[in-house]
């Protein structure tokens, strides 16, 4: 029982450090902290880790706001039929540089005055597109509707 308590306390401390980094140093450093040996938490990678970063950095006043990056968003961004596929050519997915480019792209879309939305709306649209693409790849009827 003592060992479990020690591990739980260490996990809480690591999560607290990831949250601190995301709030104080920004999304890119928060991403890196998900994978650093001293702060990594088993099972907390991109999909769940960026959810933590998003909520940790939600009220950041400066720098890129963290967004969620999961397999659906990744699928939409890298789909051969998507204009964004060219943006990410040459970058290794699931790495900090890739995550930061994704944040920059969503921020650029959001800054377009003709669109008038937030980066979170871009993230959600990518998420939904990735779900549709997954359905199409699986041959589900009506997946592209």
C-alpha positions in Angstrom: 0.0 0.0 0.0 2.8 2.4 0.8 4.3 1.9 -2.7 1.0 2.7 -4.3 0.8 6.0 -2.3 4.3 6.9 -3.3 3.6 6.3 -7.0 0.3 8.3 -6.8 2.1 11.2 -5.1 4.8 11.1 -7.8 2.2 11.0 -10.5 0.3 14.0 -9.0 3.6 15.9 -8.8 4.4 15.2 -12.4 1.0 16.3 -13.6 1.3 19.5 -11.5 4.6 20.2 -13.2 3.2 19.6 -16.6 0.3 22.0 -15.8 2.8 24.6 -14.4 4.9 24.4 -17.5 1.9 24.7 -19.9 0.7 27.8 -18.0 4.0 29.6 -17.5 6.0 28.5 -20.5 3.4 27.8 -23.2 2.0 25.0 -25.3 5.3 23.9 -26.9 7.0 23.5 -23.6 3.9 21.8 -22.2 4.0 19.3 -25.0 7.7 18.6 -24.3 6.9 18.0 -20.6 4.6 15.2 -21.6 7.6 13.3 -22.9 10.5 14.4 -20.6 11.7 11.6 -18.4 11.3 13.6 -15.2 7.7 14.6 -15.9 6.3 11.9 -18.2 3.2 10.0 -16.9 2.6 6.5 -18.2 -0.4 6.6 -20.5 -0.5 10.4 -20.8 0.6 11.0 -24.4 -0.7 13.3 -27.1 -4.5 12.5 -27.0 -5.0 12.7 -23.3 -1.9 14.9 -22.6 -3.1 17.7 -24.9 -6.4 17.6 -23.2 -4.5 18.4 -20.0 -2.5 21.1 -21.7 -5.6 22.6 -23.2 -7.3 23.0 -19.8 -4.1 24.0 -18.1 -3.3 26.7 -20.6 -6.9 27.8 -21.4 -6.6 31.2 -19.7 -3.0 32.0 -20.9 -2.7 35.6 -21.8 0.3 35.3 -24.2 1.7 32.8 -26.6 0.0 29.9 -28.4 -2.9 28.4 -26.6 -2.7 24.7 -26.3 -5.2 22.7 -28.4 -6.1 19.0 -28.3 -4.3 16.8 -30.8 -5.6 13.3 -31.2 -5.7 10.7 -34.0 -8.8 12.3 -35.5 -7.2 15.7 -35.8 -4.0 14.2 -37.0 -5.9 12.2 -39.7 -7.6 15.4 -40.9 -4.4 17.4 -41.0 -2.4 14.8 -42.9 -5.1 13.5 -45.3 -3.7 13.6 -48.8 -6.7 15.4 -50.0 -6.3 18.2 -47.5 -4.4 21.4 -48.3 -2.9 21.1 -44.8 -1.0 17.9 -45.8 1.6 20.1 -47.5 2.1 22.2 -44.4 3.2 19.2 -42.4 5.3 17.5 -45.0 8.8 16.9 -43.7 7.8 17.2 -40.0 7.6 14.1 -37.8 4.1 13.7 -36.4 3.7 13.5 -32.6 6.7 15.8 -32.1 6.8 19.3 -30.6 7.6 21.0 -34.0 4.6 19.3 -35.5 2.3 20.3 -32.6 3.5 23.9 -32.7 2.8 24.1 -36.5 -0.7 22.8 -35.9 -1.2 25.5 -33.2 0.1 28.2 -35.5 -2.1 27.0 -38.4 -5.3 27.0 -36.1 -4.3 30.5 -34.8 -3.9 31.7 -38.4 -7.3 30.4 -39.4 -8.8 32.0 -36.3 -7.2 35.4 -37.1 -8.8 35.6 -40.5 -11.4 38.3 -40.1 -13.7 36.7 -42.6 -14.0 33.6 -40.5 -14.5 35.1 -37.0 -13.9 31.9 -35.0 -11.4 30.7 -32.4 -8.6 28.1 -32.7 -10.8 25.7 -30.7 -13.4 25.8 -33.4 -10.7 24.9 -36.0 -9.6 22.0 -33.7 -13.1 20.7 -33.4 -13.7 21.0 -37.2 -10.5 19.0 -37.8 -11.6 16.4 -35.2 -15.0 15.9 -37.0 -13.2 15.7 -40.4 -10.9 13.1 -39.0 -13.9 11.1 -37.7 -15.5 11.3 -41.2 -12.3 10.2 -42.8 -11.9 7.2 -40.4 -15.5 6.2 -41.3 -14.8 6.4 -45.0 -11.6 4.4 -44.6 -13.5 1.7 -42.7 -16.2 1.7 -45.4 -19.0 2.8 -43.2 -22.1 3.8 -45.2 -22.9 7.5 -45.0 -19.5 8.3 -43.4 -18.9 11.2 -45.8 -22.3 12.8 -45.1 
